[in-house]
Amino acid sequence: MSGRKSTVCNVSVRGGDRMTERWIYPLCPVEAVLGSDTAADRIGGKAVSLMTMARAGIPVPLTWVIPIRLCETYYATGRVLPAGFLDELQSTIKAHNFRWAVRSGAAVSMPGTMESVLNCETPQDLQRAIRTVLDSWTSPAAIAYRQAKSLQHLTGTAVILQQMIETEIAGVLFTQDPLDSSSDTLIIEAVPGLGDQLVSGDLAGQRWRVSRDSRQIVSHTSEEAAQSLLSLDQLQVLAQYGIQLEQQFGSPVDVEWGLTGGVWVFFQARPIAITPPPHRDHDSGPRVRAIDGPRERPTGRVS
């Protein structure tokens, strides 16, 4: 994608065809009927989250969703992709001259247990990446997580296909401190380039606390003495997006974001659990990244 402008989806969501015949559905415009609160059981929580973001006018990457029933079929047939799926995949990607990210999306978030694959280019890349995501459903980490969280009723994962955005800066945003329910600050973390090292927990990056009321910087910490990656204006814009998403979701949220060519793009938002206020200094102790572990396990480019 080097040298290309990032394309984002920012449209209203509408109903359309029921998910009975096809395997791959574009998120924008949405072609699945979402008339019930069980939509996550069909297309996964990540897809529902992305549609919620699109409804709110939040820019998200071009996205397609493969429903959970593909994973169910894959395992029911001895890990064989169904007839017609590869032709549909070929048809989906042939009109788009960009790299792809392939991500998991179970009905309930399973942080740190599922695979994602970045920088896919060819149909063969995408096929291998989709298999990697589907196979990770039965990884030891995923099985142990479902057992620990009493999620054995889940039947599989959806697969998310997204335009691979080559971000200049990327990071995460917590609209409330997950370690302190009394906090009145947002937490923003950022790294240069792609955000996969940050969300996987491999890189700490720079961190800001921004007042929810005044949108002013309360503190700024960095692992290295370096120039701030984000200006005050950018932090305030990001904070406003975060508050908007919090209002849309109806609770504090954990948001993955990126910035490229002056354009914001948002990859995921999900509610976060807030714990009672601890008796400690706000900037001491473990970093926020350790609260619920890495979100996914990026495996890089397929080979």
N, C-alpha and C positions, 0 to 999 in steps of 0.2 A: 504494500500500500504506500510505499514511500513516494512522496511527491503528490499524492492525491488528497483532495479535500475529504474530510470525514463527512459522511452522510448520516443524519440522525432522523429518527422518526418522531414526529411531534404532531399527532393528529388525534381527533376525537375517536372514541371507540364505538363501533356499532355492531349489532348482531348480524348473523348471516347464516351460512350453511351449517348444518349439524355435522359433528365429527363422526360420520359413519362409514365413509368410503375412502377418504384420503388418509395419508399418514403424516403429511407435512403441511402446516398451516401458517400463513403469514400473520404476524402479530398486528401489523398495521397495513391495510385495514384488517381488523379481526374478523375471521370467518367462522368463529365458533360461537354458538349460543351460550351465553353465560347467565342464564336466567335463574340460577340457583346458587346457594352458598356452598355447593359441593364441587364447584369448578376446579378447585385445587386437586381434588381426587382424580380428575380427568387429565388436566394439563400441567399440574404441578404448581407449587407455591411461587416459584420464581417467575413463571409466565404470568400468573395472576398479579404478582407485584409489578411487573413491567407494564401490564395493561392499566393498573391503577395509576402508575406514574404518567403514562400517556394521557389518561383522562384528565390529569391535573395540568397538562401542558408542559410536563417535564421532558426534555430531550433525551431520548434513549436510542441506542444503535438500531439499525435495521435488524429485525429479529424474526425468526421462524421457530415454531414450536412443534415438536414431535410428541404426541400424547403418551401417557403412561401405558396405554394398551400395547404400544410397540414393545416395551420392555416385558410385559406379560407374555406376549406372543413369542418373543425371542427366547425366553426361558422354557415356555411350554413346548417349543419345537427343538429343544436341544441346542440352543444358542445359534439359531439360524434366522437370518433376516427374512421377512416374508416376501413372497413373490410380488413383484411390482414396486417394491420399496426403492430399489436402486435406480430404476428408471425414473421414479418420481424425484429422487434426490438429484439425479443428473439434470432433469428439467428445471428444478428449482434454482440450481446454482449457475446454469450456463449463461444466463443473462446478466450476471453480476461479476464485474472484473475487480474483485478485491479478495483479500485473505479473510479467513473465517476463524471464529472461536467457537468451540463446541463445549457446552457446559451441561452439568446435571441439573435436575429440578424436581425433586421429590415433592409430594404433597406437604410434607413437613420438613423444615430445614434440618439438614444433618451436617453441621459444620465440621470440616476437617476430615471427612470420611470418603467423599466422592471425588472422582477425577474430573479434570477439565483439560482440554487440549487446545493450544493456541497456534496461530499462524498456519492454518490449513489452506492449501491452494488448489489441489486437484480433487476430482471426485474420489480417487483412491485414498487421498489423505482424509477426506471427510468420512468415508466408509470406515477406515481404521479407527478414526477418532470416536465415531459413534459407538463402535464395538467396545472401545476402551471405557467409555462412560457407562455403557450397559453392563459390562463385566464388573465394574467397580461396585455395582449394587450388591454383589455377593462377596465383596472383599471382607477380610476379617474385621477391619475397622468399622465398616458399615454394619455388619451383622452385630458386632458388639455394641455399637451405638444404639441400634434399634432395640436390642435386648435391655440395655440399661435405661432407656427412655420409654419402655413399654410401647414400642411402635411396631410390633410384629404384625399388626393388621395391615401395614402398608404393603402394596403389591408390586411396586416397581418405581422407577424414576422416569420422568419425562426427559427429553433431550432438547436443549436450547441451541439453536444455530444463530450466531450473530456476526454481523460485520466486525472484523477485527479493526479496532480503532488504535492507531499508533499515537498514543497520547504523549504530550511533552511533559506533563505533570499529572500525577494521579494519586489517589488516596482514599481515605475513609472519613466519614463524618458521623459523629454521634450527637443527636440533638439533645441528649441529656447524659450526664456522667453515669455510666452503668454501675459504678461503685458507690454512688452517693445520690440518693433520691432528693436530698435537700439542695443540690447544686443548681445554680442559675446560669451555668455556662454550657455552651456547646464545645465539643472536642473535635478538632480537625487535625488529621495527620496526612502528610504528603511526602512523596518521593519523586525524583526526576524520572521521566520515561514511563514505562508501564507500571501498573500498580500490583502486579502479581506477587512480587517479593514482599510487599507490605501485607497484603491480605493473607499470604501463606505464613506470615510470622517470621520470615527470614531476614527482614530489614525493618528497622525501627522508623527511620525517617524523621522529619521535623513535625513538631506538634504545637498546636495553639489551643488556648482556651479563649473563647469569645463570649462576651456577655450576651445573653439572650435579649436583654432589654435595650442596651445602648449600641450593641454590635461592635463594641470596642474590644481590643485585645487585652485580655487579663494576664496572660502569660504566654511565653514562646520558648520552647526548649528544642534542642537539636543534639544529636549524637556527636556532631562535629561543628566546629565554629565555621559557619558558612552563611552566605547571604540568604535572606529569607526567600523561599521558593514562591511565596504568594504575597501580593501586596495587600494592604488593608482593604482597598476597594474589592479585590477578588475574594478575600475572606468574608466580607460583608455580603457579597452576592451569593457566595456558597452558603452562608448562614441563612439567608432568606430562602434559598431553595430548600434547605433542611427544614425550616419552620413550615414551609408550604407542604412538604411531604408529611411532616408530623400531623398536620391538620387533616390531610387526605387519608392517612392511615388510622387516625384517631388515637395514636399513642406515640411515645418516643421511638425513633427509628435509627437504624444503623445503615448508612448509605455508602455505596462505592461509586466514586466519581472520577472523571478525567477531564483534562483541559488540553485542547489542541487548536492552534491557530486562532486563539481567542474564543473558541466555541466550547461551551460546557457540554458534557455528555454524562449520563448516569446509567450505571450498569445493573444496579440492584439496590433495593431498599427493603428492610425487614424490621418488624418490631423487635425491641430489645427489652430484656428483663432488667428492672431497676432494683437494686438492693438497698437496704436502709443505710443511712449515713454512718460511715466508720469514724472512729476516733483517731484520725491521722491527718497529716498535712496532705492537701489535694495532690501535690506533685511528688509525693514520695511513694514508695512501694512499687508493686509491679505495674507495668505499662498496661493501658487499656487493651491492647492487642491480645493479652493473655486471658481475657475474660471468658471468651467462648471458643478460643482456638481459631485456627485458620479456617476460612470459609470453604475453600476447595484445595485440591492438590494439583496445581498446574504442572503439566508434564511437558510443556514446550511443544516444539514442532514434531509432528508425527514422523516416523521413519519406517 
